[in-house]
Amino acid sequence: MARANRSALEAELKEIDAAIADHPYNAPEVVASREIIEQFEGEGNERVEQELAARGLPGLADNGRIVATGLASYSRLHRRRKKVLNKLERLSN
């Protein structure tokens, strides 16, 4: 029974990892935007917007929208992943 349960959990983990990779919050342009925003922190929104536009990345408003609409589901996926990992760890002990 534990082997079947382990297989099911591993399949679920693989599914969760794929959903995290495909999540809009994890899109390459969004990740690059967050890096630029962090890099130019303290230089003002106008400077950040210029840098984002120069690189063809979503602006601050678009990033805010992505965070507002996607962060909750992204967090749920990570919590679900952690639960599955904890169950797998308990099966190993």
JOGI-V224578 format. One record per residue. RES is the residue in one letter. SS is DSSP state (h for helix, s for strand, l for the rest). Layout:
# JOGI-V224578
res: <RES | RES>
ss: <SS | SS>
This chain:
# JOGI-V224578
res: <M | A | R | A | N | R | S | A | L | E | A | E | L | K | E | I | D | A | A | I | A | D | H | P | Y | N | A | P | E | V | V | A | S | R | E | I | I | E | Q | F | E | G | E | G | N | E | R | V | E | Q | E | L | A | A | R | G | L | P | G | L | A | D | N | G | R | I | V | A | T | G | L | A | S | Y | S | R | L | H | R | R | R | K | K | V | L | N | K | L | E | R | L | S | N>
ss: <l | h | h | h | h | h | h | h | h | h | h | h | h | h | h | h | h | h | h | h | h | h | l | h | h | h | l | h | h | h | h | h | h | h | h | h | h | h | h | l | l | l | l | l | h | h | h | h | h | h | h | h | h | h | l | l | l | l | l | h | h | h | h | h | h | h | h | h | h | h | h | h | h | h | h | h | h | h | h | h | h | h | h | h | h | h | h | h | h | h | h | h | l>
